[in-house]
Amino acid sequence: MSTDILTRSYETLIGRYIQKKQDTWLGEQYEYCSESGEGSITRYFLESGIELVLLKNCTHHRLRESLPFARSNLIEITSLIKGHIKVRYHPDDEWTQCDDSHLIYFDWSKPLPYYDFVCEHADGIVLYVDLNAITKGATANNALQQMMTRFFRHQKRIFTRESLPIHRAITSQLMVQYSESLMNQCILKARALEFLSHAITINMEQEAAFCPDQRIHEMKYYIDENYDEVLQVNLLAQQFNIPKLVLQQQFKQTYGCTVYRYIQRKRMEQAAQELIVTNKSVTDIAYDVGYNNPSKFSTVFKKHYGVTPLHYRRKNCPGYIAR
């Protein structure tokens, strides 16, 4: 898949932005040149039509660039567990942002004359998928068209959607350093396909909106970083110098819910992720996400997900054994 697009794209970056560090058992590893940024990029060639890229502590700015390469029905999906990435395709556009609460999807079908790209301390994955290679059979054309229509409506090159706990959990699993073996190769491929299945089947009709008021944007990221602390709408309004009514209206317009609901949702999503990827007790997880009363935490969790925390853990971790 990558030899006619991604490899050519990487060749234009080598020496200018990145340098090859070494070959790996499933691909190649690069690091940013000291003058252009920091962090490492590892490429895994999983099979024809699927390439996985791991980003580790990547900080890099690339402004006023062009992307001359194109490939019909190739899509890129980015998922982060730390840091953020933002991109725009005209200097007057709003930035589209990817972080641990949003995924970004990109369409490679046409050359791109202009873009600005910024990543800051980004840890996560980028999955490249050739839809022609994975949609086969009598209904392949219809399925392909439906996917592309859902991904990129109204001629958009990019869109963003909410990142759910399952997305972040699989992203974390793919970020693990795997030793060379046939079993691990199968595990990587299976998890990449599992991530893809969740990325293309859940809430595809929902797109994230972004408010032009930068204070709303900054407050949302403050909540993301401090969800485990005491957060009150009145205090947040004072801290970011926004009238409470304006704050509530613009936050809901931008993120589709009230500030209070967003805080609650952020805590529940973090709790759900910890239930999946750790062996912490429900009580410890409750404290981790800002609840001093584990009973109240369990009540809110059940209201949010429809099941108790323990039921959620058993459902998503079949091999879990309570201690």
C-alpha positions in Angstrom: 0.0 0.0 0.0 2.6 2.5 1.1 5.2 2.2 -1.7 3.4 4.6 -4.1 2.1 7.1 -1.6 3.5 7.0 1.9 7.0 6.0 1.0 7.2 8.8 -1.5 5.8 11.2 1.1 8.4 10.0 3.7 11.1 10.5 1.1 10.3 14.2 0.8 10.6 14.5 4.6 13.8 12.6 5.2 16.7 15.0 5.8 14.4 17.9 5.9 12.2 17.0 8.9 13.0 13.4 9.9 15.8 10.9 9.7 15.7 7.2 9.6 16.9 5.6 12.8 16.7 1.9 12.0 14.8 -0.9 10.4 12.3 -2.7 12.6 10.9 -6.2 12.3 7.7 -4.9 10.7 8.9 -1.7 9.2 11.0 1.3 9.9 11.7 3.8 12.7 12.4 7.5 12.3 13.1 10.4 14.6 12.7 14.1 14.1 15.7 16.1 13.2 16.8 18.3 16.1 16.0 21.5 14.3 12.5 20.5 13.3 11.1 18.9 16.5 11.4 15.8 18.7 10.0 12.4 19.1 10.0 9.1 17.2 7.8 7.6 14.4 7.5 3.9 13.9 5.9 2.4 10.8 4.4 -1.1 10.7 3.5 -2.6 7.4 0.8 -5.0 8.6 -0.5 -6.2 5.2 -1.4 -5.0 1.8 -3.8 -2.1 2.4 -3.0 -1.5 6.0 -0.1 0.5 7.6 0.2 1.5 11.2 2.3 4.4 12.5 3.1 4.9 16.1 3.8 8.5 17.4 5.8 8.8 20.6 6.3 12.2 22.2 6.2 13.9 18.9 6.4 17.7 18.7 6.7 19.2 15.3 5.4 22.3 13.3 5.0 22.2 9.5 3.5 25.4 8.1 2.5 26.4 4.6 3.2 23.0 3.1 1.6 21.1 0.2 0.8 17.4 -0.2 1.3 16.6 -3.9 0.6 12.9 -3.6 -2.9 11.3 -3.8 -4.5 7.9 -3.7 -8.2 7.3 -4.3 -10.0 5.6 -1.4 -7.1 5.8 1.0 -8.0 7.1 4.4 -6.0 8.0 7.5 -7.3 7.8 11.1 -5.4 9.4 14.0 -6.0 8.5 17.6 -4.1 10.0 20.5 -3.7 9.1 24.2 -1.6 12.2 25.0 -0.8 15.6 23.6 -2.6 17.1 20.6 -2.4 17.6 16.8 -4.1 20.4 14.9 -4.3 21.0 11.2 -5.9 23.5 8.8 -6.0 23.8 5.0 -6.2 27.6 4.6 -4.6 30.3 6.7 -8.1 31.8 7.4 -9.6 28.4 8.5 -10.4 27.3 12.0 -7.9 24.6 13.3 -9.2 21.1 13.4 -7.8 19.3 16.5 -7.1 15.8 17.5 -6.5 14.9 21.1 -7.4 12.1 23.5 -11.1 13.1 23.2 -11.3 13.3 19.4 -10.3 11.2 16.4 -9.3 12.7 13.1 -10.1 11.2 9.7 -8.3 12.3 6.5 -9.1 11.6 2.8 -6.0 11.1 0.6 -8.0 11.1 -2.7 -6.7 14.5 -4.0 -3.5 16.5 -3.8 -3.5 19.2 -1.1 -2.2 22.6 -2.2 -1.8 24.0 1.3 -1.9 22.9 4.9 -0.6 23.9 8.4 0.2 21.1 10.8 1.2 21.3 14.5 1.7 18.4 16.9 2.6 18.9 20.6 3.9 16.0 22.7 1.7 13.6 20.8 1.5 9.9 21.7 -0.8 7.8 19.6 -1.4 5.9 16.4 -2.1 6.7 12.8 -3.9 4.0 10.8 -3.7 4.1 7.0 -6.3 2.0 5.2 -6.8 1.4 1.5 -10.6 0.8 1.3 -10.2 -0.9 -2.1 -8.1 -3.6 -0.4 -10.4 -4.3 2.5 -13.8 -4.1 0.7 -14.0 -7.1 -1.6 -16.8 -9.1 -3.0 -20.0 -8.4 -4.9 -21.1 -5.4 -2.7 -17.6 -3.9 -2.5 -18.4 -0.9 -4.6 -21.6 0.0 -2.7 -19.9 -0.6 0.6 -17.0 1.6 -0.4 -19.2 4.4 -1.6 -21.2 4.3 1.6 -18.0 4.5 3.7 -16.6 7.4 1.8 -19.9 9.3 1.9 -20.1 8.8 5.6 -16.5 9.8 6.2 -16.2 12.8 4.0 -19.6 14.5 3.4 -19.9 17.8 1.6 -16.5 17.5 -0.1 -14.6 17.8 3.1 -11.1 16.4 3.3 -11.2 15.9 7.0 -13.6 15.5 9.9 -13.3 14.8 13.6 -15.5 12.7 16.0 -15.5 11.8 19.6 -12.9 9.3 20.8 -14.5 6.7 23.0 -12.9 4.6 25.8 -12.6 1.6 23.4 -10.6 3.7 20.9 -8.2 4.9 23.5 -7.9 1.4 25.1 -6.9 -0.2 21.7 -4.6 2.7 21.0 -2.8 2.1 24.2 -2.5 -1.6 23.4 -1.0 -0.8 20.0 1.5 1.5 21.6 3.1 -1.4 23.6 6.6 -2.4 22.4 6.1 -5.9 20.8 9.0 -8.3 20.4 9.4 -10.0 17.1 7.2 -13.1 16.7 4.5 -14.5 14.5 2.0 -14.3 17.3 2.8 -10.7 18.0 2.4 -9.8 14.3 -1.0 -11.4 14.4 -1.9 -9.6 17.6 -0.9 -6.2 16.1 -2.9 -6.9 12.9 -5.9 -8.1 14.8 -5.9 -5.0 17.1 -5.4 -2.6 14.2 -8.5 -4.2 12.5 -10.4 -4.1 15.8 -9.6 -0.4 16.1 -10.8 0.2 12.5 -14.0 -1.6 13.1 -14.8 0.6 16.1 -13.6 3.7 14.2 -16.1 3.2 11.3 -19.2 1.9 13.0 -19.9 4.0 16.1 -21.7 7.4 16.0 -20.5 8.1 12.5 -23.1 10.9 12.0 -21.7 13.0 14.8 -19.1 15.6 13.9 -17.4 17.9 16.5 -17.9 21.6 16.2 -15.5 24.2 17.4 -16.3 27.6 18.8 -14.3 30.6 17.6 -14.0 31.8 21.2 -10.5 30.5 22.2 -11.4 30.8 25.9 -14.0 28.0 25.5 -11.5 25.9 23.8 -8.9 26.5 26.5 -11.4 25.8 29.2 -12.3 22.4 27.7 -8.6 21.4 27.7 -8.3 22.6 31.3 -11.1 20.2 32.2 -9.5 17.4 30.2 -6.3 17.8 32.2 -7.9 18.4 35.6 -11.1 16.2 35.6 -10.0 14.6 38.9 -10.1 17.9 40.7 -13.1 19.9 42.1 -14.6 21.6 39.1 -17.5 24.1 39.4 -19.1 26.0 36.6 -19.1 29.3 38.5 -15.4 29.0 39.3 -14.5 28.0 35.7 -16.4 31.1 34.4 -14.4 33.3 36.8 -11.1 31.6 36.0 -11.6 32.1 32.2 -13.3 35.5 32.5 -16.5 34.4 30.7 -20.0 35.3 31.9 -21.6 32.1 33.1 -24.6 32.4 30.7 -22.2 33.0 27.7 -20.1 30.1 28.9 -23.0 27.7 29.0 -24.4 28.7 25.7 -21.1 28.7 23.8 -19.8 25.5 25.4 -23.0 23.6 24.5 -23.0 25.1 21.0 -19.3 23.9 20.6 -19.3 20.5 22.3 -23.0 19.5 22.3 -23.5 19.4 26.1 -23.4 21.6 29.2 -20.1 22.1 31.1 -21.4 19.9 33.9 -22.3 17.1 31.6 -18.9 17.3 29.8 -17.1 17.1 33.2 -19.2 14.1 34.1 -18.7 12.4 30.7 -14.9 13.0 30.8 -14.8 11.4 34.2 -16.9 8.4 33.1 -14.9 7.9 30.0 -11.6 7.9 31.9 -13.1 5.5 34.5 -14.3 3.2 31.7 -10.8 3.2 30.2 -9.2 2.4 33.6 -11.7 -0.5 34.1 -10.6 -2.0 30.7 -6.8 -1.5 30.9 -6.0 -1.7 34.6 -6.7 -4.0 37.5 -7.5 -1.1 39.9 -10.4 -1.5 42.2 -13.6 0.4 41.6 -13.0 2.4 44.7 -9.5 3.5 43.5 -10.8 4.3 40.1 -13.6 6.4 41.7 -10.9 8.5 43.5 -8.8 8.7 40.4 -11.6 10.4 38.4 -12.6 12.9 41.1 -15.2 11.1 43.2 -14.8 10.9 47.0 -17.9 8.8 47.3 -17.5 5.4 45.4 -21.2 4.7 45.8 -22.1 8.0 44.0 -19.5 7.1 41.4 -21.1 3.8 40.7 -24.6 5.4 40.5 -23.4 7.9 37.9 -21.5 5.3 36.0 -24.5 3.0 35.7 -26.6 6.0 34.5 -24.0 6.8 31.9 -23.3 3.3 30.6 -26.4 1.3 31.7 -24.4 -1.2 33.8 -22.3 -1.1 37.0 -18.6 -0.6 36.8 -17.9 -4.3 37.6 -20.4 -5.4 35.0 -18.7 -3.1 32.5 -15.3 -4.6 33.3 -16.5 -8.2 33.0 -18.2 -7.4 29.7 -15.2 -5.8 28.1 -12.5 -7.9 29.8 -13.8 -11.5 29.6 -10.6 -12.9 31.3 -10.8 -10.6 34.3 -10.7 -12.3 37.6 -11.9 -10.2 40.6 -9.4 -9.9 43.4 
